[in-house]
Amino acid sequence: MAHFDENAKPFSNRWLDDRLAINTVKKVLSTEYWIPKNINFLWAMGMVLAATFGLLVVSGIFLLMYYKPDINMAFDSVNYTIMTEVGYGWLWRHIHGVAASLVFLIIYIHMLTGIYYSSYKRGREMIWLSGMLLFIAFSAEAFSGYMLPWGQMSYWAGMVITNLFEAGSLELTGLVEWIRGDYVPGDAFLLRFFTLHVLLIPLVIMGLIVFHFATLRIPHVNNQDGEDIDFDEAARLYKEGNKKESKVIPFNPVFLSKDVFVLGIYFILFFYLVFYHFDFAMDPVNFDPADGLKTPPHIYPEWYFLWSYEILRPFPKDPGLIAFGIAQIAFFLLPWIDRSPNVAPAHKRGLFFWWFWILVLDMIALTVLGKLPPEGIYNTLGTISAIIFLLLGPALILITKLEKKL
């Protein structure tokens, strides 16, 4: 039973600790949360992702003060009011736009790092699944935000993506109209996605971030050798002063200091892009006001959705939707598709190493081809790349079954 010090002064450290167990929480989540020594800078991507999300929230709040969720005023509120009339409005918009793109670059690096080092296996399935739920939540947040400037690509990308809910030959047009609030994107559509973007989805993301960090606490993070560490013994050695023999370090202050160093390097790159190359995060087509009577010659989503869009595009309606659906759930199923018990980096797993780099190169090819018009050689290459991606799942089952026998 906890002992309470009745003589402790209100709001003193002891008084708060008696009631909130601050010291215990600090030990569990910080000073005695043990991290393997043998990890590299890629393990800092989670902290970089959290910091980038923080920038998105702060910059989004400033933009929210002047944005008008109305189809007659949204475009001007973004491109004229915020960019030219509000002091440093351009800066907050650049920060928000660059962060919205870089957050997905960090997500993909973080996800591919997990795949390379087999960090989804042996009790870490919930870490992987919570991370994939975060990916879906960030994707929904990005899509809803892409609608808000109400430019040409906002309107037509919204039209194309919501048409996916027709479910091919099922022709669920009623569902599409319910999502839009009308037959075509309009005021109801914009206001619904505004509400999702500024309130509902950010709350989901915050909850999932807490859940993701919680799932990391029990099985502990993986390491770059896939070594099965006895964390209790390693922690005991560290506390006794045998830091060289111990295979772990405390999260705070040792690992946290490394995170802060990586964050410093990242923010140099981030603000270089904000001030000098922010245009990479802003589609030129979206600087034309939305016009439902003028279809752009080539409609495409933002770069971070292009790989999955290109899987949908080369096929007829129903097969394309099936391929698109498989692509969305494939990563969720990775802990069960990979049949090998071997928790090791890809370069120690034979054929898995080649499978991994084929996956990376194929996703890059799909991303590049998704931005190009679907004609001629681009359509042929897109079809080949999409088929390769769909075959990677069955190939992984065979590769890891063979690895299991060896």
Steps between C-alpha positions, in 0.01 A plus 500: 500500500633846404626721782371858497693778665237721663761764584612547141436851370229533232641499146844384620668214316425259785135611521448446125696174498280357778192562288620460138796260542714737294829331589362157409369626165836670435683171562263289290492735201833678522798434728445123528352442156785300348608527137746261328848643441540355153260725310566775247351840412204336322352422842459877553240524221214451746608810693550692174149399395351617832684834471377549142144428609546764771602752232194406296273562799656837591514631142147366438366700795644823357357423154165415654466856627466638145371208292140518371333155450274632223536414130473869405766617746730202573735550204547874561540453876794267439671661199436869570401563862747262664778538244496879453290676763582316825838573655721192448198309372716376213744352752233299682358375172845394380567322831165321478548399136859378540416313822201332331736354237797422723281323756430233237865474404577434867210252526629302200857498636369390841284228344774367270746501792257278691478263204878490443575417863202263548357725772146367446575147627523303825257679727525835322192455283304767691781750446473439125118506490476821705758655266298398194185649658697822540591482130131473408410788733774723356383408148143603584631822657708579191213430260256718695760779516561480124137600446517820701686737259213434256718515191456299182689194622325517839161483332577234242712279724211513749261401223715204389582369850142516625387318185696199631221452755268399214674161538523431128210302357307533826444866399440626852432853377283568802797444729714739293231768512465450876876551547499812281172634632403569138531356151832678448750655743357825636445691823390195700798302370750773591353558846497126580864454404591820685345355818680169450832674435507748788326299773402137464800343325763689707334364816522148357868554408583623851330197653682263264838664574444434872392143420803447273743614770319280752544194279875573485533483879437129565681298228766775472630637173693274266871545425700498179634147560164349595663383824274365775612711798431420864393853592476432874856368520635773269326768706645354821851517355447860393376605846798330662737708288594230246393719208742343253370149568135606501323477165249775581488873570226702674261692276563816701752658483725277283277394210299823517819701443561300179140569393552872558817493287312335210216751547750785472630368166144442380386853584793648305370314192139582587544877523730504196205357304255742666698807393655393170317200347146506641363472143563122498209465745256713299350380171492780237161377373353567844570872460203514260159535671280189503282475190255211470455572127870482409667162550882504521665292225668278761360447851729361771527508880794625706830310462456288812185339355634450148631144552159366607322713237719347229401151616135594443541682169625244241219248556129500408258629764435192718847335474655840568299544821591149613870567433471834684336328798769231514769770497338675797474191723824327392721687745257431786539127439880505482557337845299198381617493137861476620511136618862499612575506876831671420515851654800647321584784262431438134869470407518191723189337351608396152216530249306734730769763438426497128124493564532813714689703238265388224215632718676836550590544133153394389332754730730772364414397142128503579535847656679641195261339250194614697588863424533433125206482258367141453594460136747307286806361674397660833183290509695181418762569768227589750322169437825302541589685822151444643513126422847474660366664818204260516732200453732608782256369765486138370877520431565594864301199622711267286831669591435493874371141492828402337691708756309322781612159370861613481 
